[in-house]
Amino acid sequence: MDNRLFFPATARNREAIGKVLSRILLKGGYVLEVGSGSGEHGVVFQKSFPEVTWQSSDPELSHRKSISSWIDHEELNFTMPQPLNIHVEKTPWDIPSELLTSLQGIISINMIHVATWNCTKSLLKESGKLLKKGQFLMLYGPFKIGNKHISPSNDLFDSSLKMQNKYWGVRDLEKVNEEASNNGFIKEDLIYMPSNNLSVIYRKVCLKN
Ligand SMILES: C[S@@+](CC[C@H](N)C(=O)[O-])C[C@H]1O[C@@H](n2cnc3c(N)ncnc32)[C@H](O)[C@@H]1O
C-alpha cells in the first residue's frame, strides 16, 4: 500500500539543507533523524549521501508508514533502515545497538517549534548522552535571536503555532544554546537559510556519559 505523505516545505528546503549536510557529514556510520515526518528528507539525503546510513524516526504511526512507503518507492530497502518510533521525551530512546556504535550525528528538522519546550530539552539531553566527543547535532527551523523574531513572517508563524497549541512556538536560539551547553555541546556554526530559517550545528565537546 502506498502510504506516502507529501509535506510541501520539504521540497522547498531539502536542497539548502543538503548543502549544509554536505559540509558536515563524514563517510560511514549512521545519521539519526528525529521527527522525520513524511520521510521525504530521509530518502533524498540517503540518495545524496550513499556512504552514510540514514536512520529516520517519528512518533506518529502515519508518518512512519509514510517513511516506509517512501523507502519502498525509492527502492532503498537494502540501504535505508525502517523508521524508529522515537518520541523525544520517552527516554531512553529505543535504538538498535549497531546504530549506537556507529552514530556520527543527529539531525532534527522543523521539529522543536511544533513540540513543547520540554521536548527541546529532552532532545538535547538525550543527544548529549548518545553522541560522543566530536559528533554533531544539527537543528533546522525558525528561531528567535535575542528573544526577537528575525522576520515579521516568523512572528506571524509563531502566533499561528501558539493558536494551535499554547506550548508550541518558535524557540529562542540563546535558550537552545544554553540547553545544548548544559549537555556538553558547543555551537559550532549558525547558517542563515532561505525563508528565515536557521541551521544550527552543535558539536559534542565533553563526554557526559
Ligand atoms: C513539522 S513536522 C516536520 C517533519 C520533517 N522533519 C520535515 O521537515 O518535513 C514535525 C515532526 O516532528 C514530529 N514530532 C512532534 N513531536 C515530537 C516529539 N515529541 N518527538 C519526536 N518527534 C516529534 C512530528 O510527528 C512531525 O513528524
The ligand as a Gaussian input file, in Angstrom:
#p B3LYP/6-31G(d) Opt

LIG

0 1
 C        6.620000      19.992000      11.105000
 S        6.911000      18.284000      11.085000
 C        8.489000      18.218000      10.282000
 C        8.741000      16.891000       9.658000
 C       10.043000      16.780000       8.872000
 N       11.193000      16.867000       9.728000
 C       10.095000      17.827000       7.800000
 O       10.852000      18.795000       7.954000
 O        9.372000      17.691000       6.810000
 C        7.331000      17.914000      12.785000
 C        7.572000      16.455000      13.033000
 O        8.028000      16.305000      14.373000
 C        7.407000      15.164000      14.918000
 N        7.343000      15.322000      16.368000
 C        6.463000      16.078000      17.074000
 N        6.659000      15.928000      18.385000
 C        7.698000      15.066000      18.520000
 C        8.365000      14.505000      19.640000
 N        7.988000      14.800000      20.882000
 N        9.387000      13.637000      19.417000
 C        9.780000      13.350000      18.157000
 N        9.168000      13.849000      17.048000
 C        8.140000      14.695000      17.232000
 C        6.023000      15.126000      14.274000
 O        5.424000      13.839000      14.342000
 C        6.340000      15.565000      12.876000
 O        6.629000      14.487000      12.032000

